[in-house]
Amino acid sequence: MGQRPALVSWADHHRKAASQSLQQLIAEPVQSFLTCLAVGVALALPAVLWAFLQNVEVVAGNIQTSARFTLLLEQDVSLETAQLMAAELETRSDIELVEAIDRRDALARFAEEVGFSELVDNLHNNPLPNSLQLHPGTSLTVSELDDLADALVALSGVEQVVFDTQWQARLQAAITASQRLTLGVGVLMVLGAVLILGNTVRLGIEARREEITVIKLIGGGDGFARRPLLYAGLWSGSAGGFFGAVLVALLFWFVSPPAERLFDLYGLDRRFIGLGLPGMLILTAVGGLAGLVSAWSTALIHLRRAQPR
């Protein structure tokens, strides 16, 4: 029976600490708003980079799906043999589609594209060979595409394989570097948010130094005195994370029209999306967690100095 009143008292103090710390933030709206806004700006930057990279990765995936090999066959390989080769290659798990291209169709297409139809008509021999257009699997990595290219070069009857994987390797390397940059910037910005909130908590401790001294004189421990500070950090950090999510949403709302226009020009059926509701909740939670960490570490340092004399 003695344990239940202690538990009820503990829960009641948590409720009061949460309520009083929130009321103190509301009582100083300008200072609280500026603090939360500074935290929001710090958290918004890595969130913007992360959301932008998500759009880039999707676009890069769409570009990768359009990658294709062109297999230039030897001059003595007939169209029927090319069609048999296409049917055999389509049985591979890393190949989606293979199309045999007649040398006459290839020459006519070339003449139409370059505008030399009359000159091509006067040719006695078609210099172009029969060829195969091969579409690899969309889930293949750059290294797997390189392996596929090596396997195609070794096929009997293949004169040359035209496919450049270097641009895809560069794109993937750029995305990987950007992801690490976003992670690094995110860590720095979260650290900045922790420092901003830590300074606010420190000022709160200085303002309540006499109250904290009295609490310790009557037997209250550091945990009792630290509780309101933790809730103040939680509210400030959560509000800062929410403000950051709102800033990101406004930025993507501003950028979306020209970005979606760019997607349409490239024939991509894709919308420019921001964080979405899950991302906003995550950013708010990250802000709250940063506020808790900041309040706990700051209180751990400064409460020890507030000893009764």
Secondary structure, DSSP 8 states (H G I E B T S, - for coil): --HHHHHHHHHHHHHHHHHHHHHHHHHSHHHHHHHHHHHHHHHHHHHHHHHHHHHHHHHHHHHHHT--EEEEE-TT--HHHHHHHHHHHTTSTTEEEEEEE-HHHHHHHHHHHHT-HHHHHT-SS-----EEEEEE-TT--HHHHHHHHHHHHTSTTEEEEE---HHHHHHHHHHHHHHHHHHHHHHHHHHHHHHHHHHHHHHHHHHTHHHHHHHHHTT--HHHHHHHHHHHHHHHHHHHHHHHHHHHHHHHHHHHHHHHHHHHHTT--------HHHHHHHHHHHHHHHHHHHHHHHHHHHGGG----
